[in-house]
Amino acid sequence: MNDLPDEIVHITQGFVPLSLLLTRLAQTCHNSLQDKIAELAKMPLPASAANGTSSLAGALPSTLPDDASTENLRKKSSLLTFAQDMHTKWVKALVITEWSRKSEMVSKLIDLKFHIDQQRLLFDAALDNIVNVKRDLTFARMPSPDLKTALQVLSTGKAAWMPDLQYIEPPPLTAGEQIKWIDDLNTLLCLRLNLEDFDKIPSQFRNYEISAGRVTFKVPGEFEVDLTIADEDFEKQFWFIDFRFSFSPSASTLPESLKNFLEGYVNDALSKDGLAGCYQFLHEFVLTHKLNELKRQAIQLSKGAWTGTLMVEPLNRALAIQYWTSRASPNDPKSWVLVAVNSARKQKGEASKQHSSFLTAKWYRDNKEVKDVDILFDTDILSTEKLLRTVIGHHIEHILSSIHAKLQTAARFRNREAGMVLHMSQSDPAASSLTMQVGYKDSAALLIEPTTGLFAVKPHSKFTYQFELQLNNGKNPTNDGVSCLENVRCSFMEDELNRRGGTMGWKTEKCPLNNEELRSVTKTREWTKTIWLRRDGWGPNWFVMVMLSLNGDEWLLLEVNRQIPNQPTRFHARLPLNKGHPDLSDAFWDNLTLFATGMIAQSVDMRELHQNHIKSRPNQVKNWSLPQQIRLPSIEIALSGVFPSMVFDSVEKDGKNANGRAGSSLDSTKLASIVRPITGLDISGRQAWANDVVTIQFRGVQSPTKNPTTPDGASATSLMCTSDAIIRVRKPAKFSSLKAVVDDDVHYNPRKGEFRLRIRHAIGEPILPTLKSRVKAVDRFVNFLESMDKAKGTIQSDRVSLREVAFSYTDSSQDRSEDQSQPQDQQRWSVVLDLSKDNIDVKLQEGNPHLRVADLMQGLVNTEGGIEALMVWLPASLPALDAIQRIEASWANIQTQEQGHVEFSMKTIDWMSIRYTLAGSSDGTQPTRQLVLEVRIKVRRGEPWWHMWRSPSGSSNSLMEDEFTPLLKTLWEAKGGDWHGLGTSAAARPVKGVVKMLTAMDDAIRSLALKNAAAM
């Protein structure tokens, strides 16, 4: 492409592809259009559009009048300007595109122009060199020699045309004359200063020394000047000899040029204003020199260790040094120190004779002069760095003190729930710090780097970097500093909770509530961060929320259920933990698990009790089963709301329920009263044995157990809560014989007279169902003990536990025989009552006469006072049922021969029916006959009697004469030992009389059956 000679260099540097240029131009146009649209949207609307004028609402755009409002014209002008600018750029791009089609020729043209420009530069450089050589030769030219004068002087020793001044040189002074001359000069100076010029000496020149023919005036921290006199006339002026600076850093010796300059001006001041003028001139000169020295040091600092952080600005006899320039943006307020000359003039502008001008340092912080702080400025030993560090130290103190003061107003520090230390150092501003406690043993220190003014939080970690950056980019150091330290503390706290809690089974969860819901729960709008924790084994709705704020950290226990509309939070309570920084040790997490789980269990229980309308209340009595740090109240439940019979006597209850009880059969209490004379048991209305308060004490938490019943089929874990239900008995003496350990989970304390039931249930499940079953089991157990205590031989206890009791019984008539001292061979029947289920299960041994009525026994024992009634009824009904069993055995042969059979049924526990069936003849002349006898306990003369009568068979309600009538009539009119006929029925005592009555009746019917069988 380039066919030019080798001398012409091909230029490629700086070339930009045309595609890149067009792409960038398109991007710029698009971005500018978006910005312009946003700018137009922010501009105010015309008045007509803003007022919502509706007169032109239905008009077409073409028929609308032109809007000539100022706002509309401004928008159109702005849009037109933008379009023109973009049009210009695109036209230029079009021209460049046209040029690109001839890029080869243009490239050659560029190469040629570059070559020509280089040749022109060489030509111009050569011409400049020639001119410079010619100009420099001028100084090398020697003037023409004066040969005539040189010849005359060399030949004759003089030249007649040269003038002779007739000077006579004085003779040289001897050493003695010089000493005398100096002493005279010292004497004259002493006389002049002490006599003639004593009142003219300025106060600053009172410190002087006279020696070597000169007077040395010393101004501390400024200068020393040597003056002398040249005449004995005291009216003549002093003369300048030498000058020295008396501050540091300064030059030890002055250059001759500067000394000559000072000599001229000082002598002139001495001639005009005397010593006062000399002091005034030199004093102002030294102040100016000090400002220059400070400026020099400031410039050196800005080029050295303080690079990029200082801005030095010389003013009219003043020096402004702005610091922390790298921190402040152009629009932010600035801070600087101003060193200037104070004229020491009075308020009216009059100069003070006693005081002269001096250097002063003023501090401007955020564009405002700080007048309440004295800046220590040493003018004898000048140090710009020391001055800057002093001012910056005050600035750092102001910032850290402001942050400290604002933090002190927070409740956390006002109540001394957290520690904070402010350390200030004027000598070393870098050592100033504000240290705040961020954990139980951890702390974070906020520092300010003196050179750059940037904030730093130590110790450095991943939690501090982001908040340091936000603080250094903020506008308000006080508010941003408070937020920075609080955010760092929250980050440390969150990390600590994650690390320490994770090892103890606590996990961090996402916040299930929005801000409004959270404000309604916490009743506050001021918090920095919320951390949601959940313990393994809890349900998905229970959380512990840690709300971190300057007012103090709060720990809340919440139940959140998002499935309930408009009420996601079902329960919330504040945990009584320290609002500062708790020690997040393993013991803390164990106690938190125990305490929070106990609160969950109690809240679920209280909700369940409320739903079941059972009275309950908390009790703040100390629970000694929990650690000392945990104070969890007990729950007192009204036992009458669960089991009234355990609290109220049955007599009271019978009075209350008399109107509501009806039925043909006797209830257990009435049955026990009826059969009491038979058995000899001391049975009365059941008395309450427990107080009306059941105390539920939360005892602890067991490790999670596998619970496979999750909706998704995955195995889950749930914490198991352990609680003690305490039931206090009314009369502890009644249970004096009871052992301390009744069952694995039931203990009885004879000294306190209380049952303690150990109940275990999964967290989130109410304790009430389990409590009911356990208390019911205890009630049954107590009922059995009371019944056994009332028994007098008919009942014997075999084994007793809370889950199962076993006893044996026999015929009460045998136990009450006349000779009690003789041992009797009697049959005892065993019964086992299973108390572990909701309904008591009755188990009888094989061959027991009561097996035929096991269903009635099951119903009886599960009624109110059923255990006592069962233990009364079993020995009382045994003779009758035993007689029925023997009757059935005696009819076995007749039934085998199909001549007849007997059927027994028991309608209720006090009512049984006996049906006799006699077979008819084979030829059909005699039909099948039936006899139905009803036997029921009735009260006669205050005593229970078995009353037997004939019941109509079939659908007929009237008795008909048949072959059974003579037999029954004989029976109705007969009389035995403990039974007798009543004309149409018979009655017998329950023990021996009923056996004799049933046996006599059966013998008569069986004889009829045998007679008919023989006849056939």
Secondary structure, 3 states (H helix, E strand, C coil): CCCCCCCCCCCCCCCCCHHHHHHHHHHHHHHHHHHHHHHHHHCCCCHHHHCCCCCCCCCCHHHCCCCCCHHHHHHHHHHHHHHHHHHHHHHHHHHHHHHHCCHHHHHHHHHHHHHHHHHHHHHHHHHHHHHHHHHHHHHHCCCCCCHHHHHHHHHHCCCCCCCCCCCCCCCCCCHHHHHHHHHHHHHHHHHHHHHHCCCCCCHHHCCEEEECCEEEEEECCCEEEEEEECCCCCCCCEEEEEEEECCECCCCCCCHHHHHHHHHHHHHHHHHHHHHHHHHHHHHHHHHHHHHHHHHHHHHHHHCCCCCCEEEEEECCEEEEEECCCCCCCCCCCCEEEEEEECCCCCCCCCCCCCCCEEEEEEEECCEECCCCCCCCCCCECCHHHHHHHHHHHHHHHHHHHHHHHHHCCHHHHCCCCCEEEECCCCCHHHCEEEEECCCCCEEEEEECCCCCCEEEECCCCCCHHHHHHHHCCCCHHHHHHHHHHHHHHHHHHHHHHHHHHCCCEEEECCCCCHHHHHHHHCCCCCCEEEEEEECCCCCCEEEEEEECCCCCEEEEEEECCCCCCCCEEEEEEECCCCCCCCCCHHHHHHHHHHHHHHHHHHHHHHHHHHCCCCEEEECCCCCCCCCCCCCCEEEEEHHHCCHHHCCCHHHHHHHHCCCCCCCCCCHHHHHHHHHHHHCCCCCCCCCCEEEEEEEEEEEEEEEEEECCCCCCCCEEEEEEEEEEEEEECCHHHHCCCCCEEECCEEEECCCCEEEEEEEEECCCCCHHHHHHHHHHHHHHHHHHHHHHHCCCCEEEEEECCCEEEEEECCHHHHCCCCCCCCCCCCCEEEEEECCCCCCEEEECCCCHHHHHHHHHHHHHCCCCHHHHHHHHHHHHHHHHHHHHHHHHHCHHHHHCCCEEEEEEEEECCEEEEEEEECCCCCCCCCCEEEEEEEEEEEECCEEEEEEEEECCCCCCCCCCCCHHHHHHHHHHCECCCEEECCCEEEECCCCHHHHHHHHHHHHHHHHHHHHHHHC
